[in-house]
Amino acid sequence: MHLEIFTEKDIPAASALTYKTWGGEMQLHDTALESFIYEAMVRYYFRGEGLSLKLQEQSEMLGFLLAAPVGVQAHLEPWFAAQAEVVDAAGKKLAQNYLDYLAFNGHKVKALAHPDDALLCLFVSTVHGGGSKLLAAVEERARSSHAPQVHLWADATCNYDYYRHRGYSESAYFVNKVLPQLGAQQTWVYSKKL
């Protein structure tokens, strides 16, 4: 197992891993719509190759960590607008609401962060030890780019104790009620000085 730079061509494999990890959390019972939502999430969080890494074993992606400087914005709109043939208007609205949920959390993190800080955006690992390897490497890349801190948000669907055990401390707590299908989500912001 080795680390590589995450690129745009990795989005389909990352979307499949994301769906495998969180698919069903909204209980939609529509595989095509859920797949669309999780690809939209990966595309929303992939903000460039600078800090994002993937974990590979031969040709199989075993995990990834999408990260970026806090000020770098998502560029999802052209792809999202082109998806009319994939999902109907109601599905697009639900996907947009999901992205609004993510953006709400992101705004809470950005309110605490310095513009030079790094944001850990989306993190999936399917092998024991893979997540630690990804996290350490992304933190080192952020440190090398002179980011003073890294930040992330984790809701109740995440293993937030994982971050506490790796030197992250709680910076904020809030409840996100933006997406009714998820219900009110307790959410924590974690930060770590580099």
C-alpha positions as CSV (number, residue, x, y, z in Angstrom):
1,M,0.0,0.0,0.0
2,H,1.4,3.4,-1.0
3,L,0.3,7.0,-1.2
4,E,-0.2,9.0,-4.4
5,I,-1.5,12.4,-5.3
6,F,-5.3,12.5,-5.7
7,T,-6.3,13.8,-9.1
8,E,-9.6,14.5,-10.8
9,K,-9.5,11.1,-12.6
10,D,-9.7,9.5,-9.1
11,I,-13.2,11.0,-8.5
12,P,-15.2,7.9,-9.7
13,A,-13.3,5.5,-7.4
14,A,-13.5,7.9,-4.5
15,S,-17.2,8.4,-5.1
16,A,-17.7,4.6,-5.0
17,L,-15.7,4.4,-1.7
18,T,-17.7,7.3,-0.2
19,Y,-21.0,5.6,-1.2
20,K,-19.8,2.3,0.3
21,T,-19.0,4.1,3.5
22,W,-22.0,6.4,4.0
23,G,-24.6,5.2,1.5
24,G,-27.9,4.7,3.1
25,E,-27.5,7.3,5.8
26,M,-30.5,9.2,4.3
27,Q,-32.4,6.0,3.6
28,L,-33.4,7.1,0.1
29,H,-33.6,3.6,-1.4
30,D,-32.5,5.0,-4.7
31,T,-29.0,3.8,-5.6
32,A,-28.6,6.1,-8.6
33,L,-29.6,9.2,-6.6
34,E,-27.4,8.2,-3.7
35,S,-24.5,7.6,-6.0
36,F,-25.1,11.0,-7.6
37,I,-25.1,12.7,-4.2
38,Y,-21.8,11.0,-3.1
39,E,-20.1,11.9,-6.4
40,A,-21.3,15.5,-5.9
41,M,-19.8,15.4,-2.4
42,V,-16.4,14.2,-3.6
43,R,-16.4,16.8,-6.4
44,Y,-17.4,19.5,-3.9
45,Y,-14.5,18.6,-1.7
46,F,-11.8,18.0,-4.3
47,R,-10.3,21.5,-4.6
48,G,-7.0,20.6,-6.2
49,E,-4.1,18.3,-6.0
50,G,-2.0,20.3,-3.5
51,L,-2.9,18.6,-0.3
52,S,-5.1,15.7,-1.4
53,L,-3.8,12.1,-1.3
54,K,-5.0,8.6,-2.0
55,L,-4.0,5.2,-0.7
56,Q,-3.4,2.7,-3.4
57,E,-2.6,-1.0,-3.6
58,Q,-1.9,-1.9,-7.2
59,S,-4.8,-0.5,-9.2
60,E,-7.3,-0.4,-6.2
61,M,-8.0,2.8,-4.2
62,L,-8.2,1.8,-0.5
63,G,-8.7,5.3,0.8
64,F,-8.3,9.0,0.3
65,L,-8.1,12.3,2.1
66,L,-9.2,15.5,0.3
67,A,-7.7,18.6,1.8
68,A,-7.1,22.2,0.7
69,P,-6.1,25.6,2.0
70,V,-9.1,27.1,3.9
71,G,-9.7,29.8,1.3
72,V,-9.9,27.5,-1.8
73,Q,-13.5,27.2,-2.9
74,A,-15.3,24.3,-4.6
75,H,-15.8,24.4,-8.4
76,L,-18.8,22.0,-8.6
77,E,-21.3,24.1,-10.6
78,P,-20.4,23.2,-14.2
79,W,-20.5,19.4,-13.4
80,F,-23.6,19.7,-11.3
81,A,-25.5,21.7,-14.0
82,A,-24.6,19.1,-16.6
83,Q,-26.2,16.2,-14.7
84,A,-29.8,16.8,-15.9
85,E,-29.8,13.4,-17.6
86,V,-28.6,11.5,-14.5
87,V,-31.1,12.7,-12.0
88,D,-34.5,14.5,-12.0
89,A,-35.2,17.9,-10.6
90,A,-36.3,16.6,-7.2
91,G,-33.1,14.5,-7.0
92,K,-31.0,17.6,-7.9
93,K,-32.7,19.6,-5.3
94,L,-32.0,17.0,-2.6
95,A,-28.4,16.8,-3.7
96,Q,-28.1,20.6,-3.6
97,N,-29.6,20.5,-0.1
98,Y,-26.9,18.0,0.9
99,L,-24.3,20.3,-0.5
100,D,-25.8,23.2,1.5
101,Y,-25.5,21.0,4.6
102,L,-21.8,20.5,3.9
103,A,-21.3,24.2,3.1
104,F,-23.0,25.2,6.5
105,N,-20.4,23.0,8.3
106,G,-17.6,24.5,6.2
107,H,-18.6,28.0,7.0
108,K,-18.5,27.2,10.7
109,V,-14.9,25.9,10.3
110,K,-13.8,28.9,8.2
111,A,-15.1,31.2,10.9
112,L,-12.5,29.8,13.3
113,A,-9.7,29.4,10.8
114,H,-6.9,31.7,9.6
115,P,-6.7,32.1,5.8
116,D,-3.4,30.2,5.7
117,D,-4.8,27.2,7.6
118,A,-5.6,23.9,5.9
119,L,-9.0,22.2,5.8
120,L,-9.4,18.5,5.9
121,C,-12.5,18.0,3.7
122,L,-13.3,14.3,3.1
123,F,-11.6,11.3,4.6
124,V,-12.2,7.6,3.8
125,S,-10.1,4.6,4.5
126,T,-11.0,0.9,4.1
127,V,-7.9,-0.6,5.6
128,H,-6.6,-0.7,9.2
129,G,-3.7,1.8,9.5
130,G,-4.5,3.4,6.1
131,G,-6.2,6.4,7.7
132,S,-3.3,7.2,10.0
133,K,-0.9,7.0,7.0
134,L,-3.1,9.4,5.0
135,L,-3.6,11.8,7.8
136,A,0.1,12.0,8.7
137,A,1.1,12.6,5.1
138,V,-1.5,15.3,4.5
139,E,-0.5,17.0,7.8
140,E,3.1,17.0,6.6
141,R,2.1,18.4,3.2
142,A,0.1,21.2,5.0
143,R,3.1,21.9,7.3
144,S,5.4,22.1,4.3
145,S,3.1,24.6,2.7
146,H,3.4,26.7,5.9
147,A,-0.2,26.1,7.1
148,P,-0.1,27.0,10.9
149,Q,-3.1,24.7,11.7
150,V,-5.4,22.1,10.2
151,H,-9.2,22.0,10.8
152,L,-12.0,19.7,10.1
153,W,-15.6,19.1,11.1
154,A,-17.0,15.7,12.2
155,D,-20.7,15.0,12.8
156,A,-22.2,12.0,14.6
157,T,-21.8,9.8,11.5
158,C,-18.0,10.2,11.9
159,N,-15.5,8.6,14.3
160,Y,-14.6,11.9,15.9
161,D,-12.7,10.2,18.7
162,Y,-10.2,9.2,16.0
163,Y,-9.1,12.9,15.7
164,R,-8.9,13.4,19.4
165,H,-6.5,10.5,19.6
166,R,-4.3,12.1,16.9
167,G,-3.8,15.5,18.6
168,Y,-6.9,17.4,17.5
169,S,-8.8,19.4,20.0
170,E,-12.4,20.5,19.9
171,S,-12.7,24.2,18.7
172,A,-16.5,24.4,18.4
173,Y,-19.7,22.5,18.7
174,F,-23.0,23.2,16.8
175,V,-26.1,21.4,15.6
176,N,-26.8,21.4,11.8
177,K,-30.4,21.2,10.9
178,V,-30.0,22.1,7.2
179,L,-30.9,18.7,5.8
180,P,-34.1,17.2,7.1
181,Q,-33.3,13.8,5.7
182,L,-30.3,13.6,8.1
183,G,-32.1,15.2,11.0
184,A,-30.4,17.5,13.5
185,Q,-26.7,16.5,13.4
186,Q,-24.4,17.2,16.3
187,T,-21.2,18.5,14.8
188,W,-17.8,19.3,16.2
189,V,-14.9,21.3,14.7
190,Y,-11.5,20.0,15.5
191,S,-8.2,21.8,15.1
192,K,-4.5,20.9,15.4
193,K,-1.5,23.2,15.4
194,L,1.2,22.1,13.0
